[in-house]
Structure formats: C-alpha cells, structure tokens
C-alpha cells in the first residue's frame, strides 16, 4: 500500500518523532511505500517549554520525510491537504496528542477525504490532555470528524475516546522502543556517562508536573532519613546487616517548566548528595547508556495515559516502579516486572525499598517473557484491522 504517516519526525526530536520513524520502518519492512509528513513549524516558541524543538542528528537516510506542515497557517493546511488528496494514499496514519493540533490536522484530513479513497487511522496518545486549556473539546471534536478509526495504547485513553466518538477503535499496547540499540553492561554504561558505582535508580524523560518528580524527590528524602537512622542504630549495635539500600537518583531529561521549583525543593530537602542531575535533552545516541546504567526505572506519575518510558524499560529489561494511575498498572504486572504503588512519597519510598529487597534478578524472567507482547508487527496489524473495519 501507499501509506502516509503524519506526525513529528526529523528534524523534530523527542519520543513522538522516534515512534513515527520506527513505525514507518516497520511498514517499509512489511513491503509498503511510506512517506512521513512532518512539521516545518510544530509549536510557536511561546508554547514550547524546552530549549529547542529540533534534533542535531542527521536526517535518516532510509526514510522519505517531507517537512511541510505549519501548525499555525491555515493556508498551509489547505495546501498540504490538497497535495495529499491528489496523491491518494491508501492509508494515512496520524498522531493525536494535544488539542492545539486539532485545527491544523482536522483541516488537512478534510481536504484529503474529498478523494473518496484514503482511509485515516489515528494513533491517540491523549484524548484528554494532561494540561487542559479552554477550547480543548471543540478542537478535538473538529479533528475527529474526518478520522475513520483509532488506535489507543491504554484502557484509559480507550475510555476517553468513547466520550467523543463511537467510530472503530482498538487498544494495542505501545511497542518496544527497540531503535536505540542493544543494552550494554552496567559497568560500561556508567563509565561512558561518568557515573559512580553503587545503587542507582533512574527518572527518565521530559520533566513535567504530571510526571511527579517532586513526589520522587520527597520519597528520596524519606529514604535518606531512614537510612541515616538505621545506620546510627546499626553502628550502636555493631550490626549493619539490616540497613536498607540508599540509591542515588539519576534524573535524566530536560525541564519542561518549573525548573526553579524543583531546585528549591532539592535544596530545602537537602538532597544534593543523593542526586545525579543530567537535566539536558538526552540524545537518541545516549538513551541506551542511561537505561543500561540504572538498577530500576521509576515512574512516579500523578496522572498518565500510557508512557513511552515503559516500553523503553522493557526493551532494556529494567524492572520498574510505576504509580497506580491511568494505564501504567496495566502495563507493569505488580511484583513480576516491577512494583505498583500509590502516587504518594511514602508509598514510592516503600516501593523503591521493595525493588531492592526483591532484587533485579527476580524480575528478569518476567520481563523477558512479558516484552514479547510489545512487537511492532502486532501494532501495524492492529492499524490494518481498524482500516478494514472503517
């Protein structure tokens, strides 16, 4: 088939771009012709909280990427939609992750559907945004009308979808992010990143309020205080056998707002010696080093649909702590591939302690087996199933 993928891709950076490029490669591997349509302007500068929207990596040589969509120019939307209408792809796969894109993408698809040929399947990352703004519902409904069917990656988003439409929809779990290379040994990864020996837990990805880093920082304070008390008691007894592990927390990812608040919290809690802060954007080439370097991946989210960090952890076979919100518990069977706790500092601290008491080796057989569900072939099969139903 002739397939067009509409969404972030090079020269844009981040998880959505990585996903779209990996999905395109899967379609190509299955024998389809694929073109990626991405943004010449994704967000106006005032709406983007990071340092830059653009990657410094070279353009992927194996992908046909057309950088042509301006998210704020209606004349551009009509032009792109008209070009796609004339091209008559058999299938358009489009991302929906934020209502801001609803007007742009909705108008493009309206133009395309005039050809009476192209089917449109939407991959929904969020139907209801984490950070809500006036007009979200109107923009979402405008976008939905020309779409034929939907893929969601968590039960929570599937339920949210049904608040807006009864068109065909299918839940297919987020595939593994296997495009960052194979794992390396913990020792090699730490040497490459100049990390110390000893226990290390990882918070990975863009730092946003809903991801709960502040809850994790407060949990680290609880662990520090308890460790100090246990150490003092052990020294008095001349017995250190019962002292719980105190890991360092490696925070790897760029601040998307609130940097000063986190810095003040770290200072007020006296956490500096327990943290390793790498709060710059993590390039794709470094991802496997960070995931390989840690003992466990911690996702202390306040709110979630699904998380791209979870399939990363699966790929690198790292046990996880996730909070009991959104679709996270569905993806992380408790006490098999990790632990599920409430989004509360005390519970998170207890969960981290539990991970170390159970040990990395306990989780590995479950991780190895569970990750088999997360194939890209399964994901594309779900897209084609929805296409046939539409």
PLY file of the C-alpha trace (Angstrom):
ply
format ascii 1.0
element vertex 390
property float x
property float y
property float z
element edge 389
property int vertex1
property int vertex2
end_header
0.00 0.00 0.00
0.87 3.65 -0.28
0.95 4.85 3.35
1.45 8.36 4.70
2.37 8.93 8.35
1.52 12.42 9.64
3.22 13.49 12.85
6.53 14.56 14.41
9.66 13.26 12.68
13.16 14.54 11.89
14.23 17.34 12.15
11.96 17.38 15.22
13.18 15.47 18.25
11.59 13.51 21.09
9.60 10.37 21.72
6.82 11.00 19.18
9.36 11.55 16.41
11.22 8.37 17.37
7.93 6.44 17.40
6.79 7.72 13.99
10.12 6.92 12.39
10.22 3.41 13.88
6.61 2.77 12.81
7.46 3.87 9.27
10.36 1.43 9.18
8.01 -1.37 10.22
5.61 -0.53 7.38
8.55 -0.50 4.95
9.77 -3.86 6.26
6.29 -5.23 5.51
6.58 -4.13 1.89
4.65 -0.84 1.88
5.61 2.52 0.37
5.80 5.08 3.18
6.10 8.87 3.29
6.36 10.86 6.52
4.72 14.31 6.56
6.07 16.34 9.46
6.10 19.92 10.69
8.13 22.83 9.41
6.65 24.61 12.44
5.27 22.36 15.17
4.74 24.85 18.00
5.14 28.62 18.22
8.07 29.37 20.50
5.89 30.64 23.36
4.06 27.29 23.54
7.24 25.19 23.67
8.72 24.87 27.18
12.03 23.22 26.25
15.25 24.61 24.82
14.71 23.55 21.20
12.25 21.51 19.17
14.90 20.34 16.73
17.36 17.47 16.60
21.05 17.93 15.84
21.25 14.41 14.38
21.46 13.89 10.61
18.30 13.13 8.65
17.56 9.38 8.50
18.77 8.22 5.09
16.26 5.36 4.90
13.08 7.45 5.29
11.19 9.77 2.94
10.40 12.72 5.23
8.63 15.81 3.91
8.97 18.81 6.22
5.96 20.81 5.13
3.22 21.34 7.76
2.90 24.72 9.51
0.70 24.24 12.57
-0.49 27.87 12.67
-1.03 28.69 8.97
-4.48 27.73 7.59
-3.35 28.43 4.01
-0.62 25.82 4.52
-3.17 23.32 5.88
-5.22 23.59 2.71
-2.13 23.28 0.53
-0.90 20.15 2.31
-4.38 18.65 2.37
-4.82 19.31 -1.35
-1.47 17.67 -2.16
-2.40 14.58 -0.16
-5.86 14.48 -1.75
-4.24 14.37 -5.19
-1.64 11.80 -4.10
-4.45 9.44 -2.98
-2.57 7.36 -0.40
-4.37 4.17 0.58
-3.86 4.91 4.26
-2.97 7.90 6.41
-1.77 7.19 9.94
-1.92 10.37 12.01
-0.94 11.14 15.62
-3.17 13.00 18.06
-1.53 14.06 21.31
-2.64 17.64 22.01
-5.76 19.66 21.08
-3.60 22.50 19.75
-3.07 20.33 16.66
-6.80 19.72 16.16
-7.48 22.61 13.77
-4.40 22.02 11.62
-4.76 18.26 11.34
-8.53 18.38 11.09
-8.45 20.70 8.08
-5.74 18.67 6.33
-7.79 15.50 6.71
-10.98 17.18 5.49
-9.20 18.07 2.27
-7.83 14.55 1.89
-11.16 12.80 2.42
-12.59 14.56 -0.65
-10.78 11.97 -2.79
-13.19 9.25 -1.57
-10.29 6.80 -1.39
-7.92 7.38 1.53
-8.63 5.74 4.89
-7.48 7.58 8.01
-6.41 5.80 11.21
-5.42 7.92 14.20
-2.97 6.85 16.90
-4.29 8.58 20.02
-1.67 9.37 22.65
-4.04 11.54 24.69
-7.70 12.24 24.03
-7.91 14.50 27.08
-4.67 16.46 27.62
-2.69 16.40 30.86
-2.61 20.20 30.90
-6.08 21.46 29.99
-6.93 24.71 28.20
-10.18 26.38 27.11
-11.40 25.07 23.77
-9.78 21.65 24.04
-13.06 19.81 23.47
-14.01 21.87 20.41
-10.63 21.33 18.78
-10.72 17.60 19.50
-14.20 17.19 18.01
-13.18 19.13 14.92
-10.22 16.80 14.44
-12.21 13.59 14.97
-14.80 14.04 12.24
-12.70 13.03 9.17
-10.95 10.15 11.01
-12.16 6.62 10.17
-10.79 4.68 13.15
-8.49 4.82 16.14
-5.64 3.02 17.86
-5.17 3.65 21.57
-2.35 2.34 23.74
-4.08 2.15 27.13
-7.50 1.37 28.52
-7.70 4.88 29.96
-7.37 6.50 26.52
-9.80 3.98 25.06
-12.36 5.05 27.66
-11.66 8.73 26.97
-12.11 8.11 23.24
-15.63 6.81 23.86
-16.57 10.14 25.42
-16.14 11.68 21.95
-16.91 9.04 19.31
-18.18 5.53 18.62
-16.07 5.03 15.48
-13.95 1.82 15.37
-11.18 1.74 17.93
-8.68 -0.85 19.11
-6.34 -0.98 22.08
-2.84 -2.10 21.08
-0.01 -1.80 23.59
2.83 0.62 22.91
5.55 -1.32 21.05
9.09 -1.60 22.35
11.40 1.29 21.64
13.99 -1.02 20.11
15.52 1.63 17.86
18.04 2.85 20.44
20.34 -0.14 20.14
21.07 -3.08 22.40
21.78 -2.84 26.11
25.38 -2.62 27.28
26.74 -3.77 30.62
26.02 -1.62 33.64
29.73 -1.06 34.14
30.27 0.07 30.52
27.26 2.41 30.61
28.34 4.03 33.88
31.86 4.51 32.61
30.53 6.19 29.45
28.28 8.51 31.48
30.86 9.06 34.26
28.52 7.69 36.92
29.63 6.30 40.29
29.44 2.70 41.43
26.66 1.67 43.78
22.86 1.53 43.56
21.25 3.95 41.07
17.58 4.47 40.16
16.51 6.39 37.07
13.85 9.02 36.36
13.92 9.41 32.58
12.29 11.81 30.13
10.97 15.34 29.91
10.26 16.79 33.37
6.66 17.93 33.57
4.37 18.44 36.55
2.17 15.42 35.90
5.19 13.08 35.92
5.59 13.51 39.67
9.32 14.12 40.05
8.54 16.16 43.16
6.90 13.08 44.70
10.02 11.08 43.96
12.27 13.74 45.49
10.20 13.64 48.68
10.44 9.84 48.63
14.23 10.14 48.40
14.21 12.35 51.50
12.26 9.63 53.35
14.81 7.01 52.26
17.74 9.23 53.28
16.34 9.94 56.74
15.54 6.28 57.37
18.92 5.16 56.13
20.64 7.59 58.49
18.62 6.34 61.46
19.26 2.71 60.59
22.97 3.39 60.13
23.19 5.04 63.54
21.28 2.16 65.15
23.44 -0.40 63.35
26.61 1.34 64.47
25.38 1.28 68.08
24.72 -2.47 67.76
27.84 -3.07 65.66
25.49 -4.68 63.12
24.92 -3.25 59.64
23.11 -6.26 58.18
19.60 -4.75 58.39
20.35 -1.35 56.86
18.23 -0.71 53.75
19.84 0.28 50.46
20.08 4.03 49.76
20.32 4.51 45.99
21.31 7.63 44.15
18.58 9.10 41.94
19.67 9.81 38.37
17.37 12.39 36.78
17.89 12.32 33.01
15.75 14.68 30.96
15.01 18.28 30.15
12.86 20.56 32.30
9.57 21.46 30.63
8.76 24.24 33.08
9.13 24.62 36.84
12.91 24.26 36.99
13.25 26.78 39.82
10.60 25.00 41.89
12.47 21.70 41.66
15.78 23.36 42.51
14.20 24.97 45.59
12.70 21.63 46.64
16.03 19.85 46.25
17.75 22.50 48.38
15.06 22.54 51.07
15.16 18.74 51.39
18.96 18.61 51.44
19.04 16.07 48.61
22.07 17.22 46.62
24.31 14.31 47.65
21.62 11.76 46.73
21.03 13.09 43.20
22.76 12.97 39.83
21.16 15.60 37.61
21.51 15.35 33.84
18.74 17.82 33.02
19.64 18.46 29.42
17.94 16.86 26.44
19.04 13.23 26.16
20.09 12.48 22.58
18.94 9.23 20.97
22.55 8.04 20.89
22.74 8.26 24.71
19.44 6.59 25.59
20.80 3.07 25.86
23.59 4.25 28.17
21.14 5.76 30.66
18.80 2.77 30.62
21.68 0.30 30.89
23.33 2.21 33.75
20.47 2.04 36.26
19.15 -0.70 38.53
15.49 0.30 38.27
13.33 2.80 36.33
11.00 4.93 38.46
7.78 6.45 37.02
6.13 8.36 39.91
3.38 9.92 37.77
0.45 11.84 39.21
-1.54 11.28 36.03
-0.94 9.11 32.99
-2.45 7.57 29.90
0.50 5.44 28.87
4.21 6.17 28.96
6.92 5.83 26.34
9.36 5.16 29.19
7.67 1.83 29.95
8.47 0.20 26.57
11.99 1.60 26.86
12.40 -0.16 30.20
11.00 -3.36 28.70
13.44 -3.22 25.80
16.41 -2.84 28.14
14.86 -5.31 30.62
14.86 -2.92 33.56
12.36 -3.52 36.40
10.08 -0.56 37.07
8.21 1.25 39.79
5.02 2.83 38.47
2.21 4.58 40.26
-1.36 3.35 40.21
-2.64 5.90 37.71
-4.02 5.73 34.17
-2.79 2.83 32.08
0.52 2.30 33.90
-0.57 -0.62 36.16
-1.95 -2.49 33.13
1.49 -2.44 31.52
3.53 -3.34 34.61
2.26 -6.52 36.36
2.88 -5.98 40.05
5.73 -7.98 41.58
6.55 -9.50 38.19
8.15 -6.79 36.05
8.17 -4.22 38.82
6.03 -2.80 41.59
2.88 -0.68 41.53
2.37 1.88 44.30
0.12 4.82 45.05
1.27 8.31 43.91
2.46 9.25 47.39
6.03 9.84 48.67
5.73 7.27 51.47
4.42 4.62 49.08
7.07 5.42 46.47
9.83 5.18 49.08
8.47 1.81 50.24
8.27 0.66 46.62
11.90 1.55 45.93
12.95 -0.34 49.03
10.86 -3.32 47.86
12.55 -3.35 44.45
15.96 -3.64 46.10
14.79 -6.28 48.57
13.38 -8.39 45.72
16.47 -7.78 43.57
16.97 -7.23 39.84
17.43 -10.93 39.09
13.95 -11.80 40.40
12.26 -9.67 37.73
14.30 -10.66 34.68
12.42 -13.86 33.65
9.09 -11.99 33.82
10.47 -9.03 31.85
11.86 -11.32 29.17
8.51 -13.05 28.75
6.24 -10.00 29.05
8.14 -7.96 26.44
7.14 -10.45 23.73
3.70 -8.77 23.64
5.18 -5.46 22.53
6.08 -6.08 18.88
5.82 -3.55 16.04
4.25 -6.22 13.81
1.42 -6.55 16.33
0.98 -2.78 16.26
0.75 -2.50 12.47
-1.62 -5.48 12.41
-3.92 -3.50 14.72
-3.80 -0.50 12.38
-4.75 -2.63 9.38
-7.57 -4.26 11.34
-9.07 -0.86 12.09
-8.58 0.18 8.47
-10.63 -2.82 7.32
-13.42 -2.03 9.79
-13.64 1.61 8.72
0 1
1 2
2 3
3 4
4 5
5 6
6 7
7 8
8 9
9 10
10 11
11 12
12 13
13 14
14 15
15 16
16 17
17 18
18 19
19 20
20 21
21 22
22 23
23 24
24 25
25 26
26 27
27 28
28 29
29 30
30 31
31 32
32 33
33 34
34 35
35 36
36 37
37 38
38 39
39 40
40 41
41 42
42 43
43 44
44 45
45 46
46 47
47 48
48 49
49 50
50 51
51 52
52 53
53 54
54 55
55 56
56 57
57 58
58 59
59 60
60 61
61 62
62 63
63 64
64 65
65 66
66 67
67 68
68 69
69 70
70 71
71 72
72 73
73 74
74 75
75 76
76 77
77 78
78 79
79 80
80 81
81 82
82 83
83 84
84 85
85 86
86 87
87 88
88 89
89 90
90 91
91 92
92 93
93 94
94 95
95 96
96 97
97 98
98 99
99 100
100 101
101 102
102 103
103 104
104 105
105 106
106 107
107 108
108 109
109 110
110 111
111 112
112 113
113 114
114 115
115 116
116 117
117 118
118 119
119 120
120 121
121 122
122 123
123 124
124 125
125 126
126 127
127 128
128 129
129 130
130 131
131 132
132 133
133 134
134 135
135 136
136 137
137 138
138 139
139 140
140 141
141 142
142 143
143 144
144 145
145 146
146 147
147 148
148 149
149 150
150 151
151 152
152 153
153 154
154 155
155 156
156 157
157 158
158 159
159 160
160 161
161 162
162 163
163 164
164 165
165 166
166 167
167 168
168 169
169 170
170 171
171 172
172 173
173 174
174 175
175 176
176 177
177 178
178 179
179 180
180 181
181 182
182 183
183 184
184 185
185 186
186 187
187 188
188 189
189 190
190 191
191 192
192 193
193 194
194 195
195 196
196 197
197 198
198 199
199 200
200 201
201 202
202 203
203 204
204 205
205 206
206 207
207 208
208 209
209 210
210 211
211 212
212 213
213 214
214 215
215 216
216 217
217 218
218 219
219 220
220 221
221 222
222 223
223 224
224 225
225 226
226 227
227 228
228 229
229 230
230 231
231 232
232 233
233 234
234 235
235 236
236 237
237 238
238 239
239 240
240 241
241 242
242 243
243 244
244 245
245 246
246 247
247 248
248 249
249 250
250 251
251 252
252 253
253 254
254 255
255 256
256 257
257 258
258 259
259 260
260 261
261 262
262 263
263 264
264 265
265 266
266 267
267 268
268 269
269 270
270 271
271 272
272 273
273 274
274 275
275 276
276 277
277 278
278 279
279 280
280 281
281 282
282 283
283 284
284 285
285 286
286 287
287 288
288 289
289 290
290 291
291 292
292 293
293 294
294 295
295 296
296 297
297 298
298 299
299 300
300 301
301 302
302 303
303 304
304 305
305 306
306 307
307 308
308 309
309 310
310 311
311 312
312 313
313 314
314 315
315 316
316 317
317 318
318 319
319 320
320 321
321 322
322 323
323 324
324 325
325 326
326 327
327 328
328 329
329 330
330 331
331 332
332 333
333 334
334 335
335 336
336 337
337 338
338 339
339 340
340 341
341 342
342 343
343 344
344 345
345 346
346 347
347 348
348 349
349 350
350 351
351 352
352 353
353 354
354 355
355 356
356 357
357 358
358 359
359 360
360 361
361 362
362 363
363 364
364 365
365 366
366 367
367 368
368 369
369 370
370 371
371 372
372 373
373 374
374 375
375 376
376 377
377 378
378 379
379 380
380 381
381 382
382 383
383 384
384 385
385 386
386 387
387 388
388 389
